[in-house]
Amino acid sequence: MADPGLSDEQPVDDRGPQELGATDEISTGSRVNHVFQKASIIDRLPPELIHQILSYLSARDLANVSATCRVLAEHGSDDGHWSCLVNSHLPAAINDPGPFPSFRRLYLAHQPYWFIPQNKIWISDTDAVGGLILARYDHRRGVIEAYRLVAERPRPGFHLWTGRPDVMILSFDPAVSLWLDAPVLFLKDERPSDAVTACQTWDPDRRMPMVGEERRVISSLMLCPKESTESEAQVDPSRFWPSHLIPASEHLSRATHSTVPKLPSCLSQTSTAGFRVKRWAKFRLIPTDSVSISTYATINPELYTPTAEKPYQGIWVGDYSAHGCEFLLIYQEFQPALPYVGSDTDSDVFTMRNTLRAVKLTGDPNVPRGELTFCANDIGPRGLIRIADEEPFAGARIVRSYGQVAGINFRNASYTASQLILISTSYIAHFWQEMGHVSYLRRVDIDALLKI
């Protein structure tokens, strides 16, 4: 039979010939034979072809097909199919099921949460500061886990910009790591060695065995229903996550104190673009209603994966002085370029401008998470100021940009002229002209941090 955890609201049609409309009458005998012929044609296919056909099926379809007959059940139980299904959700393939007796058992243990390690990067809507976590599957222990990404800035050194001796420059070489002492998400099968997984029932609000329970802080993982498109999020950006400044095909409703988050009723209604983490304190004698719910959304890999045309895309960490280190998403877009003043606007020559945007994934009380921190409208020839010939930026391209500044609680936000100094595709300096300050940004190697 198909596993309950793989099924949805539609049951497998396992009706026999009688239910399909056949009768014992002679006039319908041909239809009975036709039904049996159609049902058994799979038996005459070569095993290699059956195996190839089943390799294209999803886990749910593979389970449903396996429930139809003994032949397909034997093919569907081939662990090679389940190995491919597991590895399709992991950035790096694994060769064995670890503590589980089979890949099929492993897949069922973490169904329907495989989208979490598959998407890797998750950003939180926590007010102002936000949060950035990386999710992975640890095949040694058989658990799905996610940890906060943190950066420690060593004591900076001062150095001189020979072209602008009046500008203050501090070195920036942070140590970026995962905070392994306190997982944000932890999913574990308590009995992985069992040949059969525990009976799976639909549980969109699953309690997680976290370290904080020793201090009576309880955590649960809440699945999210499929919700709003990007156009709907533009209407009231404060109600949705991720920020409207981060292009996404799906935006999730943010949990508030006055609303109870909706839960999906089945697998087909579940979003793979986000989830929620609920935390609350539980005291033995004193009741409490202090529940915090954070919504986590993923980022489209096309936005943070560098290419030959968009070499600066990625997750970066920047130096924000008194606010410390903050994580940014830098992505690039090609947009139609405005003609130069006095140029022939009727020309058939069509040019594009390469726009670079930096959005905060973690923020501070002035400019919070999800807001634009700086933007260069064109890092191509139209936006080029000059090629630096002085230290420490000799050979770097300097392009026009603007940065966002604001007061506490994002009040009186405004943009100020700045310059981006493109030292390399992994190292950028941002010159805040009015403040006379240069801050550095460095690329974060996400894949290296996910290695176990």
Beta strands, then each sheet from edge to edge (+ up, - down):
strand 1: 121-124
strand 2: 131-138
strand 3: 143-152
strand 4: 168-169
strand 5: 175-178
strand 6: 185-188
strand 7: 205-208
strand 8: 217-225
strand 9: 240-241
strand 10: 252-253
strand 11: 270-281
strand 12: 291-298
strand 13: 314-319
strand 14: 325-336
strand 15: 352-360
strand 16: 372-376
strand 17: 384-387
strand 18: 397-405
strand 19: 414-424
strand 20: 427-432
strand 21: 437-443
sheet 1: 5+ 3- 2+ 1- 12+ 11- 8+ 7-
sheet 2: 5+ 3- 6+
sheet 3: 4+ 21+ 13- 14+ 15- 16+ 18- 17+
sheet 4: 4+ 21+ 20- 19+
sheet 5: 9+ 10-
end
